[in-house]
């Protein structure tokens, strides 16, 4: 089960690195506009806010990767950062878009459940 949990955590980290790229570098590009259903005008107005969000998603990814890198000693770190991902997903769903719960919160919950079971 540990390998499955590690794979889930790695995929969760990859997801947050992808979100970082979308929010920090592709926000005004076609991929960012499609992903977040925005007009070019709205993207231009919110670019700085999106870059800030992207940075936070990068910190989530970094924490997950750190926990993986430490191996068994990183288990508590992985649990903590999966919890942070879940909180971010729930908060995003309540304040921005319900889809965030499924895109961010659910993968975090799956990874957390696998970690607890391992």
C-alpha positions as CSV (number, residue, x, y, z in Angstrom):
1,X,0.0,0.0,0.0
2,X,2.9,2.4,0.6
3,X,3.8,2.4,-3.1
4,X,0.2,3.2,-4.0
5,X,0.2,6.0,-1.5
6,X,3.5,7.4,-2.7
7,X,2.2,7.4,-6.3
8,X,-1.0,9.2,-5.2
9,X,1.1,11.8,-3.4
10,X,3.4,12.2,-6.4
11,X,0.4,12.7,-8.7
12,X,-1.0,15.2,-6.3
13,X,2.3,17.1,-6.3
14,X,2.3,17.0,-10.1
15,X,-1.2,18.4,-10.2
16,X,-0.2,21.3,-8.0
17,X,2.9,22.0,-10.2
18,X,0.5,22.0,-13.2
19,X,-1.7,24.5,-11.4
20,X,1.3,26.6,-10.6
21,X,2.3,26.7,-14.3
22,X,-1.3,27.6,-15.3
23,X,-1.7,30.4,-12.7
24,X,1.8,31.9,-12.9
25,X,2.8,31.5,-16.6
26,X,-0.2,30.6,-18.7
27,X,-2.9,32.7,-17.1
28,X,-3.3,35.0,-20.1
29,X,-2.6,32.3,-22.7
30,X,-5.2,30.1,-24.4
31,X,-4.6,27.2,-22.0
32,X,-5.1,29.4,-18.9
33,X,-8.1,31.2,-20.4
34,X,-9.7,27.8,-21.2
35,X,-8.9,26.2,-17.8
36,X,-10.4,29.1,-15.9
37,X,-13.1,30.1,-18.3
38,X,-11.9,33.7,-18.5
39,X,-11.9,36.5,-21.0
40,X,-8.5,38.0,-21.9
41,X,-9.6,41.2,-20.2
42,X,-10.4,39.5,-16.9
43,X,-7.1,37.5,-17.1
44,X,-5.2,40.7,-17.6
45,X,-6.9,42.3,-14.6
46,X,-6.3,39.3,-12.3
47,X,-2.8,38.2,-13.5
48,X,-1.1,39.3,-10.3
49,X,-3.6,37.6,-8.0
50,X,-3.3,34.4,-10.1
51,X,0.5,34.4,-9.9
52,X,0.2,34.7,-6.1
53,X,-2.2,31.7,-6.0
54,X,0.2,29.8,-8.3
55,X,3.0,30.4,-5.9
56,X,0.9,28.9,-3.0
57,X,0.1,25.9,-5.1
58,X,3.9,25.5,-5.7
59,X,4.4,25.5,-1.9
60,X,1.9,22.7,-1.6
61,X,3.7,20.7,-4.3
62,X,7.1,21.4,-2.6
63,X,5.8,20.1,0.7
64,X,4.4,16.9,-0.9
65,X,7.7,16.3,-2.7
66,X,9.7,17.0,0.4
67,X,7.7,14.4,2.3
68,X,8.2,11.8,-0.5
69,X,12.0,12.6,-0.7
70,X,12.3,11.9,3.0
71,X,10.8,8.4,2.6
72,X,9.2,6.8,5.7
73,X,10.4,9.8,7.8
74,X,8.4,12.1,5.6
75,X,5.0,10.4,6.3
76,X,3.8,13.1,8.8
77,X,4.8,15.8,6.3
78,X,2.9,14.1,3.5
79,X,-0.1,13.8,5.8
80,X,0.1,17.5,6.7
81,X,0.4,18.7,3.1
82,X,-2.4,16.5,2.0
83,X,-4.5,18.1,4.7
84,X,-3.5,21.5,3.4
85,X,-4.6,20.5,-0.1
86,X,-8.0,19.4,1.2
87,X,-8.5,22.6,3.1
88,X,-7.5,24.6,0.0
89,X,-9.9,22.6,-2.1
90,X,-12.8,23.1,0.3
91,X,-12.1,26.8,0.7
92,X,-11.8,27.3,-3.0
93,X,-15.1,25.4,-3.5
94,X,-16.8,27.6,-1.0
95,X,-15.4,30.9,-2.2
96,X,-14.6,30.6,-5.9
97,X,-15.9,27.6,-7.8
98,X,-17.4,24.3,-6.6
99,X,-15.3,22.5,-9.3
100,X,-12.2,23.1,-7.1
101,X,-13.5,20.6,-4.6
102,X,-13.3,17.8,-7.2
103,X,-10.1,19.0,-8.9
104,X,-8.1,19.7,-5.8
105,X,-9.9,18.5,-2.7
106,X,-10.9,15.0,-3.9
107,X,-7.3,14.0,-5.1
108,X,-6.0,15.3,-1.7
109,X,-8.5,13.2,0.2
110,X,-7.7,10.1,-1.8
111,X,-3.9,10.6,-1.2
112,X,-4.6,11.2,2.5
113,X,-6.7,8.1,2.8
114,X,-4.0,6.0,1.1
115,X,-1.4,7.5,3.4
116,X,-3.4,6.7,6.5
117,X,-4.0,3.1,5.2
118,X,-0.3,2.5,4.5
